[in-house]
Amino acid sequence: MGGALSPNWMMEAESKSNAAEFTVSEISMALKRTVEDAFGNVRVRGEISGYRGPHSSGHAYFALKDERARLEAVIWKGVFARLRFKPEEGMEVIASGKLTTYPGSSKYQIVIEQLEPAGAGALMALLEERKRKLAAEGLFDAARKQLLPQMPRVIGVVTSPTGAVIRDIIHRITDRFPIHIVVWPVRVQGETTGKEVSAAIAGFNALPEGGPIARPDVIIVARGGGSLEDLWGFNDEAVVRAAAASDIPLISAVGHETDWTLIDHAADVRAPTPTGAAEMAVPVKADLEAGLATLHARLRGAISRALDRRRQGLRSAARALPQADQLLALPRRRFDEAASRHTRGLAIAVERKRALFARSAVRLSPSALDRRVKQARLDNNRIGETLPRSFRRVIALKRTRLDQFARLIGSLSFQATLERGFAIVRGADGEPVARAAMISPGDELSLQFADGRIAARAAGNAAKEQEKQDGKTPRKTPPKGQGELF
């Protein structure tokens, strides 16, 4: 019994020898066909895990998981570009596609062809997470908000050019205060909404002042109402950052009053509706005119009342002032009294002078005057006789020296020089000529002698003769002004 083979062993050996053999590749491809045939079109709900953005090739690789299992996922480049909602880490989604295997690692995965959030709850959770992230960066801070201009000149509108929203905005602005409106057309729903809206906001800010396209003073980003999915493009992170970075004040008017998107938090002002945004952007022209009229009336009334008060004050001050007769009464009385005293004093002074003149006239007579003249002559003679001799000698000496100086002056005068045979040469202008160089041939001259003057004319060149006498070679051309008389 110990050497006999067990029947079970024989059956096992026979079964092993009868089984078909497969290569690893054959098994992998068989599994791939089986999985793809059985799960060619599936919808899988799960949470995105391990998402790091698209690969350099453009494909996206991540996993879907729940509390008990994990499924690898891939989105090819062409499908990823068409997705309405891009995958985000931790987002609960419903992925539609097909299952397949990856023979290189014995894994199975889902090839996603469509991706959508797993209901409004998932979108709200994603929205809250994004809101917390952007708020932490300070993009929603009140300190960043700008005030709207009171009277803008240009309004920029970012919206669909064909919807009812733009017509409502234009109609409302035209009714209130007609100004220039620039529309930047964008898609307000779909996968390109975020990209187009953010580019429009940045484009308006990039417009130069005074350029061919007017740079707006206020931007309105507007869209009509819709579901959370319809408005999702305005929750795009790029839109929020563009709104927060706008140098131009921005009004958000997305959806109805109960609809909130992230651009509402980043905008400077949120309007409940697009029409409300138009009302916020511009004032009512009629109200402004009425306000100006009211202010004008108030100003005129204030000016009139101020003039009345000043006029009343002037009258009161005038009544408090004394009359001119009262002011001049005392000075007039003092003047009259002074005039009277002056008249009396003048009469008294005249009488005194007349009396003094009469007393002086009595003392004056021809005989008395003759006596006084004779006495004065006698006094002068006595004074002349009493002059000291030394004084008379000094006078004689001074007279002698004065005569000497007179004779010296006479001997040194030019007249005395002329008496000795000299003459004075004068030019045509009558001025003396001191140098021969000052005379040119043909000049009219006048010679003054001691007994009179004669006329002469310069001719020849006396300088040559003088140079011959001195032993010098005469010049070829005589200097101007040298000549001789004839």
Secondary structure, 3 states (H helix, E strand, C coil): CCCCCCHHHHHHHHHHHHCCCCCHHHHHHHHHHHHHHHCCCEEEEEEEECCCCCCCCCCEEEEEECCCCEEEEEECHHHHHHCCCCCCCCCEEEEEEEEEEECCCCEEEEEEEEEEECHHHHHHHHHHHHHHHHHHCCCCCHHHCCCCCCCCCEEEEEECCCCHHHHHHHHHHHHHCCCEEEEEECCCCCCCHHHHHHHHHHHHHHCCCCCCCCCCCEEEEEECCCCCCCCHHHHCHHHHHHHHHCCCCEEEEECCCCCCCHHHHHCCEECCCHHHHHHHHCCCHHHHHHHHHHHHHHHHHHHHHHHHHHHHHHHHHHHHCCCHHHHHHHHHHHHHHHHHHHHHHHHHHHHHHHHHHHHHHHHCCHHHHHHHHHHHHHHHHHHHHCCCHHHHHHHHHHHHHHHHHHHHHHHHCHHHHHHCCCCEEECCCCCECCCHHHCCCCCEEEEEECCEEEEEEEECCHHHHHHHHCCCCCCCCCCCCCCEEC
